[in-house]
Amino acid sequence: MKLVASSLHVFYYLQQSLVLCSTMFGISRFVSAAVRWDVSSDPAPGVAATDSSKATQSSPSVSLISQMQHMQPFLVSQAFTIAPQEVVKVRMQSLEHGHNYNNGALSAFRQMLRNEGVSVFAKGLEPAMLRHGAWSGAYFGIIHWLKMSVLWTPAPDSTASTLGRNFTAGLIAGTVATTLNTPFDVITSRMRNVLPGEPTPYRWAWPSLVTIAREEGPRALWKGFTAKVARLGPGGGIVLVVFELASS
């Protein structure tokens, strides 16, 4: 029975991942297509549509965004690859359980593996996939929209101006993406902070969101948002700036 239950859990995780990847990829491609159509059909005064298309295609940052759109499934899959490290981090930072892991991350990893089995590192995998999918889909889609519409310029600008636009686009996109994915981050942390045998109301992502909102209020879904957006907001801008500098 345990094997059957584990198989069903794995199947559910894969199903959620495929649905989320398809949805976010579709949204990102739709935004990109709409922006390209808008820019090419309504160029700035004195600039031919072909020129604007060439300018769009030659932008290193746009190239990065285009590549990331095709990499959307791989961006979500990072939820699998970093799961063990995140479980260790959450446990070590926990007020309730942190005292059990005082000998470093590697020791904590071995202790959890020995006492709880390898399945401990799959805890919170469902909301983690939703978290990564929501962030990467929103981040790259919004960046493309901002750079191709609101922050678009018909003529080449100075390096400082280009870097400024990149940082602004990344900052806005990172802030919005963080706003969207924070509830899933809260759920992920709570699921990973439960020891075997402890009662918990957090088993699946969507029911857990409803439970927290009902029992603690909707604001509880954005706990830690200020600290998180202070890291990922500017970080989103720095990513584009560094890529632009490395490509120039």
Secondary structure, DSSP 8 states (H G I E B T S, - for coil): -HHHHHHHHHHHHHHHHHHHHHHHHHHHHHHHHHHHHHHHHS--TT--HHHHHHHHHH-HHHHHHHHHHHTHHHHHHHHHHTHHHHHHHHHHH-TTTGGG--S-HHHHHHHHHHHH-GGGGGTTHHHHHHHHHHHHHHHHHHHHHIIIIIT--SS---HHHHHHHHHHHHHHHHHHHHHHHHHHHHHHHHHHT--TT---S-SSHHHHHHHHHHHH-GGGGGTTHHHHHHHHHHHHHHHHHHHHHHH-
